[in-house]
Amino acid sequence: FSVPCSAILSSYLLGERLNLLGKLGCLLSLVGSTVMVIHAPEDEEVTTLEDMTSKLKEPGFLAYAAVLLALCFLLIFYLAPRYGQSNILVYLTICSVIGAFSVSSVKGLGIAIKGFFAGQPVVQHPLTWILVITLVASITTQINYLNKSLDIFNTSLVFPIYYVLFTTIVIATSIILFKEWVTMTVIDIIGTVCGFLTIILGVFLLHAFKDMDVSLGNLPQVLQNEQPAPVTRDDKNILIEVDNSSIAPEDKPKVFMLCT
């Protein structure tokens, strides 16, 4: 609900425009999210911190995390100072990339909380504190750059684009870390992909046509061709125009000749 809520609230509270195509984009985002939830992969059995530790130590996830960290540092120290004020994707990409670490940390801390109430010694486990530090650092960074983006760009555009980027990173992280897609059927995979593409289409409508004055009231006028059709003139009309063109307009000087 973050996409339609942010778009609608920014329209009423901040005075930002939300035309008919923007409302349709919000609706498509809801539909796509619903389809993704219906076909979402089931969680793999990761019930203890030891299982989470083994998942985090896998070479595939370590390489994936290293690539994300390198991309994040490149965005923060090189691209953000140069293009952050003009390109909406810079700050939002930083938030989305950092989101991969926050999602993984939340998953691990959820396991730790369950183990704590089950009487397991999770407080003495070093992974618990690593996850806490990672979560605090990632959320702080996300809030910082998300606020910078909201200060510069339209709120109804920031949240949809951020939602698409963040969802993409979360799906990739789930595939690599938890391997949630291994047990999925072909129908669920197609449904998930179609739902995600529907979300992207909705965000595109919300972003690409934000400056158009389109509503149900003026929709026929927008769709109608406003250019007049060419008029076919006969020789009589052309001769009349040529004859009238010799008459001097009122704003031009007139010359009088006296004949004796």
C-alpha positions in Angstrom: 0.0 0.0 0.0 3.0 2.4 0.1 2.6 3.3 -3.6 -1.0 4.4 -3.7 -0.9 5.8 -0.1 2.1 8.0 -0.8 0.7 9.1 -4.2 -2.8 10.0 -2.8 -1.6 11.6 0.4 1.0 13.7 -1.4 -1.8 14.8 -3.7 -4.0 16.0 -0.9 -1.5 17.1 1.7 1.4 18.4 -0.4 -0.6 19.7 -3.4 1.2 17.3 -5.9 -0.8 16.4 -9.0 -2.2 12.9 -9.5 -3.9 12.6 -12.8 -6.0 9.7 -14.2 -3.0 7.8 -15.4 -1.3 8.1 -12.0 -4.4 6.6 -10.4 -4.4 3.8 -12.9 -0.7 3.2 -12.1 -1.5 3.0 -8.4 -4.2 0.4 -9.1 -1.9 -1.6 -11.3 0.7 -1.6 -8.5 -1.9 -3.0 -6.1 -2.9 -5.7 -8.6 0.7 -6.7 -9.3 1.5 -6.8 -5.6 -1.5 -9.0 -4.9 -0.4 -11.4 -7.7 3.1 -11.6 -6.3 1.8 -12.4 -2.8 -0.4 -15.1 -4.2 2.5 -16.8 -6.0 5.2 -16.0 -3.5 7.7 -18.7 -2.7 7.6 -20.5 0.6 10.2 -19.9 3.1 13.0 -22.5 3.4 13.5 -24.2 6.8 15.9 -21.8 8.5 15.0 -22.0 12.2 18.2 -21.4 14.1 21.1 -19.0 14.1 23.4 -21.8 13.1 21.4 -22.3 9.9 21.4 -18.6 9.3 25.2 -18.5 9.8 25.7 -21.3 7.3 23.5 -19.4 4.8 25.5 -16.2 5.2 28.8 -18.0 4.8 28.0 -19.5 1.4 30.3 -18.3 -1.4 27.4 -17.2 -3.6 25.9 -14.9 -1.0 29.4 -13.5 0.0 30.1 -12.6 -3.6 26.6 -11.1 -4.0 27.1 -9.0 -0.8 30.6 -7.9 -2.0 29.1 -6.6 -5.3 26.3 -4.8 -3.4 28.8 -3.1 -1.1 31.0 -2.0 -3.9 28.0 -0.6 -5.8 26.8 1.2 -2.6 30.2 2.8 -2.1 30.4 3.9 -5.7 26.9 5.5 -5.4 27.6 7.2 -2.1 31.1 8.6 -2.7 31.1 9.2 -6.5 27.7 9.4 -8.1 25.6 10.9 -5.3 27.7 14.1 -4.9 27.6 14.6 -8.7 24.2 13.5 -9.9 22.1 13.0 -6.7 20.4 16.4 -7.0 19.3 15.9 -10.6 18.7 12.1 -11.0 16.1 10.5 -8.9 17.6 7.0 -9.3 20.8 7.7 -7.5 19.5 8.2 -3.9 16.8 5.5 -4.4 19.3 3.0 -5.7 21.4 3.5 -2.5 18.3 2.9 -0.4 17.4 -0.2 -2.4 20.9 -1.7 -2.3 21.2 -1.2 1.4 17.8 -2.8 1.7 19.3 -6.2 0.9 21.2 -6.1 4.2 18.3 -4.8 6.2 16.0 -7.5 4.9 18.6 -10.2 5.7 19.2 -8.7 9.2 15.5 -8.6 9.9 15.1 -12.3 8.9 18.0 -13.3 11.1 16.8 -11.2 14.1 13.3 -12.8 13.7 14.9 -16.2 14.1 16.9 -14.9 17.1 13.8 -13.6 18.8 12.0 -16.9 18.4 15.0 -18.7 19.8 15.1 -16.3 22.7 11.6 -17.1 23.8 12.3 -20.8 23.2 15.2 -20.6 25.8 18.1 -20.7 23.4 21.3 -18.8 24.2 20.9 -16.3 21.3 22.2 -13.3 23.3 25.7 -15.0 23.6 25.7 -15.8 19.9 27.9 -13.3 17.9 25.6 -13.3 14.9 22.9 -11.7 16.9 24.9 -8.6 17.5 26.3 -8.5 14.0 22.7 -8.5 12.7 21.7 -5.7 15.1 24.6 -3.5 14.0 24.0 -4.2 10.4 20.3 -3.5 10.7 20.8 -0.1 12.5 23.5 1.0 10.0 21.4 0.0 7.0 18.1 1.5 8.2 19.9 4.8 9.2 21.5 5.0 5.7 18.2 4.2 4.0 16.3 6.9 6.0 19.0 9.5 5.3 19.0 9.1 1.5 15.3 8.6 1.3 14.8 11.9 3.1 17.2 13.5 0.7 15.2 12.2 -2.3 11.9 13.4 -0.8 13.4 16.9 -0.3 14.2 17.2 -4.0 11.7 15.1 -6.0 8.0 14.5 -6.1 6.7 12.2 -3.3 4.3 10.4 -5.7 7.3 9.4 -7.8 9.8 8.6 -5.1 7.9 5.8 -3.3 6.8 3.9 -6.5 10.3 3.9 -8.0 11.8 3.0 -4.6 9.3 0.2 -4.3 10.3 -1.3 -7.6 14.0 -1.1 -6.9 13.7 -2.4 -3.4 11.4 -5.3 -4.5 14.0 -6.3 -7.1 16.8 -6.4 -4.6 14.7 -8.4 -2.1 13.8 -11.0 -4.7 17.4 -11.3 -5.8 18.5 -11.6 -2.1 15.9 -14.3 -1.4 17.0 -16.3 -4.4 20.7 -16.2 -3.5 20.5 -16.4 0.3 17.4 -18.5 1.1 16.9 -20.2 -2.2 13.2 -19.8 -1.9 12.5 -20.3 -5.6 13.9 -23.8 -5.7 10.7 -25.5 -4.7 8.4 -23.2 -6.8 6.3 -24.5 -9.6 6.4 -23.1 -13.1 3.0 -21.5 -12.6 4.2 -19.7 -9.5 7.3 -18.4 -11.2 5.3 -17.1 -14.1 2.8 -15.5 -11.8 5.5 -13.8 -9.7 7.2 -12.4 -12.8 3.9 -11.2 -14.3 3.0 -9.5 -11.0 6.3 -7.8 -10.9 6.0 -6.6 -14.5 2.5 -5.3 -13.7 4.0 -3.3 -10.8 6.6 -1.8 -13.2 3.9 -0.9 -15.7 1.9 0.9 -13.0 5.0 2.8 -11.8 5.7 3.7 -15.4 2.3 5.2 -15.9 2.6 7.1 -12.6 6.0 8.5 -13.6 6.0 9.0 -17.4 2.7 10.9 -17.6 2.7 12.9 -14.3 2.7 16.3 -16.1 -0.3 15.5 -18.3 -3.6 17.1 -17.4 -5.7 13.9 -17.9 -9.0 13.3 -16.0 -12.3 11.6 -16.7 -13.8 15.0 -17.6 -11.3 16.0 -20.2 -10.4 12.6 -21.5 -12.3 12.9 -24.8 -10.6 16.3 -25.5 -7.2 14.8 -24.8 -7.8 11.8 -27.1 -9.2 14.0 -29.9 -6.9 15.3 -32.5 -6.7 19.1 -32.0 -5.0 19.9 -35.3 -7.5 21.1 -37.9 -7.8 19.2 -41.1 -6.3 20.8 -44.2 -8.9 22.8 -46.2 -8.9 22.2 -50.0 -9.3 25.6 -51.8 -10.3 26.1 -55.3 -8.8 28.7 -57.8 -11.6 31.2 -56.9 -10.5 31.4 -53.3 -6.8 31.7 -54.2 -7.6 34.6 -56.6 -9.6 36.4 -53.9 -6.7 36.0 -51.4 -4.2 37.3 -53.9 -6.4 40.2 -54.7 -6.9 41.1 -51.0 -3.2 40.8 -50.3 -2.6 43.9 -52.3 -4.7 46.0 -49.9 -2.5 47.8 -47.4 -3.3 46.9 -43.7 -4.3 49.7 -41.3 -1.0 49.7 -39.5 1.1 50.3 -42.6 1.8 53.7 -44.1 -0.4 54.8 -47.0 0.9 56.6 -50.1 -1.4 59.0 -51.9 -0.8 60.2 -55.5 -2.4 63.3 -57.0 -2.9 63.3 -60.7 -3.6 66.6 -62.6 
